[in-house]
Amino acid sequence: MTAGNVDVEGAEVSVEPCLAAVAAGDGRELWQSLPNGQISNVMGKKCLALRDNAVSDGGSVVLMDCDQAAKAGDGSSIWETQGSGVATKKGSVAKGSELTFSFLCQGN
């Protein structure tokens, strides 16, 4: 969820209660998986990306222009999605870590 910043470049993406996200009415809870592996906010048309493509210390997920992120060619906006509503971002081989991001709305 992006706390009302669904169309702001570089806005941090964080988790918030589902009911609060839906009640905000700005579409922060609406995401779509694109054919190239990117995940885009339906309302803001920005994609999830891993800031600096680093998962160390938990990483930081931000919004980026989808075309620019894809053109960067660093894979920072490419996610491995699973049918369970979970997306995984693998770190570099040297770091040997990964970031898991859940899109399931559970609870309040």
C-alpha positions in Angstrom: 0.0 0.0 0.0 1.3 3.5 -0.7 -0.6 5.7 1.7 -2.2 7.8 -0.9 0.9 8.2 -3.1 -0.1 5.7 -5.8 1.2 7.9 -8.6 4.3 9.4 -6.9 7.7 8.3 -8.2 9.9 6.9 -5.4 7.0 6.6 -2.9 7.7 3.9 -0.3 5.4 0.9 -0.4 4.3 -0.5 3.0 1.8 -2.8 4.5 -1.4 -1.5 6.1 -4.6 -3.1 7.2 -6.8 -4.1 4.3 -9.9 -2.3 5.5 -8.0 1.0 5.9 -6.5 0.6 2.4 -9.9 0.0 0.8 -11.6 2.8 2.9 -9.0 5.3 1.7 -10.6 5.0 -1.8 -7.4 5.9 -3.7 -6.7 2.5 -5.2 -3.6 1.7 -3.1 -4.8 -1.9 -2.7 -5.3 -2.5 -6.4 -2.3 -4.2 -8.2 -1.9 -6.1 -11.4 0.8 -8.5 -12.6 2.2 -7.4 -16.0 3.4 -9.9 -18.7 7.0 -8.9 -18.3 7.1 -9.7 -14.5 6.4 -6.2 -13.2 3.7 -5.5 -10.7 1.7 -2.2 -11.4 -0.7 -0.2 -9.2 -3.9 -0.1 -11.2 -4.7 3.5 -10.3 -1.3 5.1 -10.3 0.3 3.2 -13.2 3.6 2.9 -11.3 5.4 -0.4 -10.7 6.9 -1.9 -7.6 10.7 -1.8 -7.6 13.4 -2.7 -5.1 15.2 0.5 -4.2 18.8 0.2 -5.5 18.0 -3.4 -6.3 19.2 -4.4 -2.8 17.5 -6.8 -0.4 20.0 -6.3 2.4 18.4 -5.2 5.7 15.0 -6.2 4.3 15.2 -4.0 1.2 12.9 -1.1 0.4 10.1 -1.4 -2.1 9.1 1.8 -3.9 7.1 2.9 -6.9 8.8 3.6 -10.2 7.7 4.5 -13.7 7.2 1.0 -15.3 8.9 1.9 -18.6 11.9 3.5 -17.0 12.3 0.6 -14.5 12.2 -1.9 -17.4 14.7 0.1 -19.5 17.1 0.2 -16.6 17.7 -3.5 -17.2 18.8 -4.2 -13.6 15.7 -6.3 -12.8 14.7 -4.2 -9.8 11.1 -4.1 -11.0 10.8 -7.8 -12.0 9.1 -10.1 -9.5 8.4 -13.8 -9.4 4.7 -14.1 -8.7 3.0 -17.1 -7.3 -0.7 -18.0 -7.5 -1.1 -17.5 -3.8 -0.8 -13.7 -4.0 2.8 -13.7 -3.0 5.7 -12.0 -5.0 9.3 -12.8 -4.4 12.3 -10.6 -5.4 15.5 -12.5 -5.4 18.7 -10.7 -4.4 22.1 -11.0 -6.1 23.8 -14.4 -5.9 26.5 -12.8 -3.7 23.9 -11.7 -1.2 22.0 -15.0 -1.3 18.8 -13.4 0.0 15.4 -12.7 -1.1 12.5 -10.4 -0.3 8.9 -11.8 -0.1 6.0 -9.4 -0.6 2.4 -10.6 0.1 -0.6 -9.1 -1.8 -3.2 -11.1 0.2 -5.6 -9.0 2.1 -6.1 -10.8 5.5 -7.8 -9.5 8.6 -8.5 -5.9 9.4 
